[in-house]
Amino acid sequence: MSPALDSRLALAASLYEPCDTGADIGTDHGLLPCRLLRENICRRMVLTDISPKALAHARAQVEKQGLTDRVEFRCADGLEGLTAPVGCLSITGMGGKTVAEMLIRGRDRLEDAVLVLSCHTEQEAARRAVAEIGWHLAREEVCLSGGRYYLLWRAEKGQQALSPRDARLGPLWHEKKNELTIGYAQRRLWVLRRKAQGLKSAGAPAQEDQRLLKDTEEDIAFLTAWLEEGP
């Protein structure tokens, strides 16, 4: 019996495009691709990781679930392990700047792949990179896993114009008002208020800090108004 996925990885699996070959970049424990294979969302998977140790963990999980004949393992940095087109690929569990660098550096390897992305930090950098390479955020979903809120994206090929606020906060998640999005907005608001307080208490701010404070106050105003609106 395969291990249960936490809500973050289960959501990632639900965002995947069914395809012949998928890829999990920075696969670590290999649980997500095993779920995709067992549910026949992907017929085959390419699993890559820059860490030989992490790739060994993934290989052990794949072998345990009897899926070895459907998987290729490649020790590689970013998208360098993709040697042929894939229908869908996932990058989860990394910082936004790392994801952004991977996408920009490896854009020529993407072809028309659907992207499933999740960043623990620096989400603005990843959103801007998605737009820069010519993809757009088709879905943006919130989940709560291990007491922490996460945003996951499904990105598809096609241009998207992101406003500065959309790049900072996200363009889609707030279109649906439910327990998860409200909780996420409240958490973001708390973080932004602390950030604004820190910027204000720093004394005479430099020009860059003034811009950062202005953006932060705009985001606070948007989230406050959104939370006060009806359903």
C-alpha positions in Angstrom: 0.0 0.0 0.0 1.4 3.4 -1.0 1.9 6.1 1.7 -0.8 8.7 2.0 0.2 12.1 0.6 -0.2 15.2 2.7 -2.7 17.8 1.5 0.0 19.8 -0.3 1.2 16.9 -2.4 -2.3 15.7 -2.9 -3.2 19.1 -4.3 -0.2 19.0 -6.6 -1.3 15.6 -7.9 -4.8 17.0 -8.6 -3.2 19.9 -10.7 -1.2 17.5 -12.9 -2.1 17.2 -16.6 -2.6 13.6 -17.5 0.2 12.7 -20.0 2.4 10.0 -21.3 5.5 11.2 -19.5 5.7 13.5 -16.5 8.7 14.8 -14.6 9.2 15.7 -10.9 12.1 18.1 -10.5 13.9 18.0 -7.1 11.9 14.8 -6.4 13.3 14.2 -2.9 11.3 11.3 -1.4 9.5 10.4 -4.7 6.0 10.2 -3.1 4.3 12.6 -5.6 5.4 10.8 -8.8 4.5 7.4 -7.3 1.0 8.6 -6.7 0.8 9.9 -10.3 2.0 6.6 -11.7 -0.3 4.5 -9.5 -3.3 6.5 -10.5 -2.2 6.4 -14.2 -2.1 10.2 -14.4 1.3 9.7 -16.0 2.3 6.5 -17.8 6.0 7.2 -17.2 7.9 9.6 -14.9 11.3 11.2 -15.0 12.6 11.9 -11.5 15.5 14.3 -11.1 17.4 15.7 -8.1 20.7 17.5 -7.7 21.3 15.4 -4.6 22.4 11.7 -5.1 21.2 11.0 -1.6 17.7 12.4 -2.3 17.6 10.5 -5.6 18.5 7.3 -3.7 15.5 7.9 -1.3 13.2 8.4 -4.3 14.6 5.2 -6.0 13.9 3.2 -2.8 10.3 4.5 -2.7 9.7 3.7 -6.3 11.1 0.2 -5.9 9.0 -0.4 -2.7 5.9 0.5 -4.7 6.9 -1.8 -7.7 7.1 1.1 -10.2 10.7 0.8 -11.3 9.9 -0.1 -14.9 8.0 3.1 -15.4 10.6 5.5 -14.0 13.9 7.1 -15.1 16.2 8.6 -12.5 18.6 11.4 -13.3 20.9 13.3 -11.0 20.8 16.8 -12.5 20.5 20.4 -11.6 17.1 22.0 -12.4 15.7 21.2 -15.8 19.0 19.8 -17.1 17.7 16.3 -16.6 15.0 16.7 -19.2 16.4 15.3 -22.5 13.0 14.9 -24.2 9.6 16.7 -24.0 7.3 15.9 -21.1 3.6 16.6 -20.9 3.7 18.0 -17.3 6.4 18.7 -14.7 6.3 19.6 -11.1 8.7 21.7 -9.0 7.7 21.9 -5.3 9.2 22.4 -2.0 11.8 25.1 -3.0 12.3 28.8 -2.6 10.8 31.1 -5.2 14.1 32.4 -6.5 15.4 28.9 -7.0 12.3 28.0 -9.0 12.6 31.2 -11.0 16.2 30.5 -11.9 15.3 26.9 -12.9 12.5 28.1 -15.2 14.5 30.9 -16.9 17.6 28.8 -17.3 15.7 25.8 -18.6 12.9 27.4 -20.6 14.1 25.8 -23.8 13.5 22.3 -22.3 9.9 23.0 -21.4 8.4 22.7 -24.9 4.6 22.9 -24.2 4.7 21.3 -20.7 2.1 22.1 -18.1 3.8 23.3 -14.9 2.8 22.4 -11.3 4.6 24.7 -9.0 4.8 25.5 -5.3 7.2 27.8 -3.5 7.8 28.0 0.3 9.2 31.6 0.0 9.7 34.4 -2.5 6.6 33.6 -4.5 6.8 36.9 -6.4 10.0 35.9 -8.1 8.5 32.6 -9.3 5.3 34.3 -10.6 7.4 36.8 -12.5 9.5 34.1 -14.0 6.4 32.2 -15.2 5.3 35.3 -17.0 8.8 36.0 -18.4 9.1 32.5 -20.0 5.7 32.9 -21.7 3.5 30.8 -19.4 0.5 32.0 -17.4 -1.1 30.9 -14.1 -4.2 29.0 -15.0 -5.0 27.9 -11.4 -3.8 29.1 -8.0 -5.0 27.0 -5.1 -4.5 27.3 -1.3 -4.0 24.4 1.1 -3.2 23.9 4.7 -0.6 21.2 5.5 1.1 20.7 8.8 -0.3 23.9 10.2 1.1 26.0 7.4 -0.6 27.6 4.4 0.7 26.9 0.9 -0.1 28.2 -2.6 0.1 25.9 -5.6 -0.1 26.9 -9.2 -0.9 25.2 -12.5 0.8 27.2 -15.2 0.2 26.7 -18.9 1.9 28.1 -22.0 0.5 31.4 -23.1 1.3 35.0 -22.2 -0.1 36.7 -19.1 0.2 40.3 -18.0 0.7 40.4 -14.2 0.1 43.7 -12.3 2.6 44.5 -9.6 0.1 43.5 -7.0 -0.8 40.3 -8.7 2.9 39.4 -8.8 3.2 40.1 -5.1 0.0 38.5 -3.8 -1.2 36.3 -6.6 -3.8 36.9 -9.3 -6.3 34.0 -8.7 -6.6 32.6 -5.2 -8.7 35.4 -3.9 -11.4 34.9 -6.5 -12.7 32.1 -4.3 -13.7 32.9 -0.8 -13.7 29.9 1.5 -12.2 28.8 4.8 -8.8 28.1 3.3 -8.5 31.4 1.3 -9.7 33.4 4.3 -7.2 31.7 6.6 -4.4 32.3 4.1 -5.4 36.0 3.7 -5.4 36.5 7.5 -2.0 35.0 7.8 -0.6 37.1 4.9 -2.1 40.2 6.5 -0.4 39.4 9.8 3.0 39.0 8.0 2.6 42.2 6.0 1.6 44.3 9.0 4.7 43.2 10.8 6.8 44.0 7.7 5.3 47.5 7.5 5.9 48.1 11.2 9.5 47.1 10.8 10.0 49.4 7.8 8.4 52.3 9.6 10.5 51.8 12.7 13.8 51.8 10.8 14.0 55.6 10.8 14.5 57.6 7.6 14.0 54.9 5.0 16.1 54.7 1.8 14.3 55.1 -1.5 14.0 51.3 -2.0 12.5 50.9 1.4 10.0 53.7 0.7 8.9 51.8 -2.4 8.7 48.6 -0.4 6.6 50.2 2.3 4.3 51.7 -0.3 3.8 48.3 -1.9 3.3 46.6 1.5 0.7 49.2 2.6 -1.2 48.7 -0.8 -1.2 44.9 -0.2 -2.5 45.4 3.4 -5.3 47.6 2.1 -6.3 45.1 -0.6 -6.4 42.1 1.8 -8.2 44.1 4.5 -10.9 45.1 2.0 -11.2 41.6 0.7 -11.6 40.1 4.1 -14.3 42.7 5.0 -16.3 41.9 1.8 -19.2 39.5 1.9 -18.9 36.0 0.3 
